[in-house]
Amino acid sequence: MPSPSSSIIKDLEATRKAGLASLAYYYFDFKDSGKQNLRGFLSSLLRQLTARSDAFYNILNRLYEACDTGSRQPSENDLVECLMDVLAFPGQSKVYIVVDAMDECPNNSGIPTSREKVLKLIDRLLSLRLPHVRICITSRPEVDIHKSLKHLTSHCVSLHDEGGQRKDIIDYIKHVVNSDTNIQKWREEDKELVIDTLAQKAQGM
């Protein structure tokens, strides 16, 4: 079952290959600590956007030179300003940024937390009101994420309560349960309890 983000990226990648847009994608992977913070997020977006655009690359190169040709690391604020300059560059085609699994960005340490920093950045980028920039965010329905983004979104699609999505999840769990030789020995009511519990905890993902 393909994730919503993979379908979105597939469509946008075709648009990018046709030369009609720029695309940057980022997945907050809870298994990779290097992909759970603002610096990793900013660095990845800049690498992707500047790799296929001379104009964007020149903006990044100015930051590189300002940091003594790479002898010192740019600050997070330097990276933010660089990204904003890239996005605001005049006369460009659409720019799509896909942020996947926002809920996997940590929200349990630091003041502000990594997640708060990323959400603040997204708020700042959208406040630029650049008509060619589109940002798509996928996440489990975490309260803090919903609260931060609800006033920024122009379109919101919830899969959490979608019947079709829930049916796909239940069908998959049933397949796994019925394929496991150890679980096959369980009582039917125990199997149903496992299926129902896992389907509820999946939260549409």
Residue pairs with C-beta under 8 A, 6 or more apart in sequence:
1 168
1 169
1 172
3 100
3 138
4 138
4 157
4 159
5 25
5 27
5 98
5 100
5 101
5 136
5 138
8 98
8 136
9 23
9 25
9 98
12 21
12 23
12 96
12 98
13 23
15 21
15 23
15 94
15 96
16 22
16 23
16 52
16 96
19 93
20 93
20 94
21 93
21 94
21 95
21 96
22 49
22 52
22 53
22 56
22 92
22 93
22 94
22 95
22 96
23 48
23 95
23 96
23 97
23 98
24 44
24 45
24 48
24 49
24 95
24 96
24 97
24 98
25 48
25 97
25 98
25 100
26 35
26 41
26 44
26 45
26 97
26 98
26 99
26 100
27 35
27 100
27 101
28 35
28 36
28 41
28 99
28 100
28 101
28 102
28 103
28 104
28 105
29 35
29 36
29 101
29 104
30 36
30 101
30 104
34 40
35 41
35 44
36 104
36 105
36 106
36 114
37 105
37 106
37 114
37 117
38 76
38 114
38 117
38 118
38 121
39 76
39 79
41 99
41 118
41 121
42 76
42 79
42 80
42 83
42 121
43 79
45 83
45 97
46 60
46 79
46 82
46 83
46 86
49 56
49 83
49 86
49 95
50 56
50 57
50 59
50 60
50 86
51 57
53 92
55 89
55 92
56 86
56 89
59 82
59 85
59 86
59 89
60 82
60 86
63 74
63 78
63 79
63 82
64 70
66 74
66 78
67 73
67 74
67 78
74 82
76 117
80 121
80 124
83 125
84 124
84 125
84 128
87 95
87 125
87 128
87 130
87 133
88 128
88 130
92 132
93 132
94 132
94 133
94 134
95 130
95 132
95 133
95 134
96 134
96 135
96 136
97 133
97 134
97 135
97 136
98 135
98 136
98 137
98 138
99 118
99 122
99 135
99 136
99 137
99 138
100 138
101 138
101 139
102 115
102 118
102 119
102 137
102 138
102 139
102 142
102 145
103 139
103 140
103 142
103 145
105 114
105 115
105 118
106 113
106 114
106 115
107 113
107 114
107 115
107 116
107 142
107 144
112 120
115 144
115 145
116 144
119 144
119 145
119 148
119 149
122 135
122 137
122 148
122 149
122 152
123 148
123 152
125 133
125 135
126 135
126 152
137 149
139 145
140 203
140 204
140 205
141 158
141 160
141 203
150 156
158 204
159 165
159 204
159 205
160 203
160 204
161 204
162 204
165 204
166 199
166 204
169 199
169 202
169 204
170 195
170 199
173 194
173 195
173 198
173 199
174 195
177 183
177 191
177 194
177 195
178 184
178 191
183 191
183 194
186 194
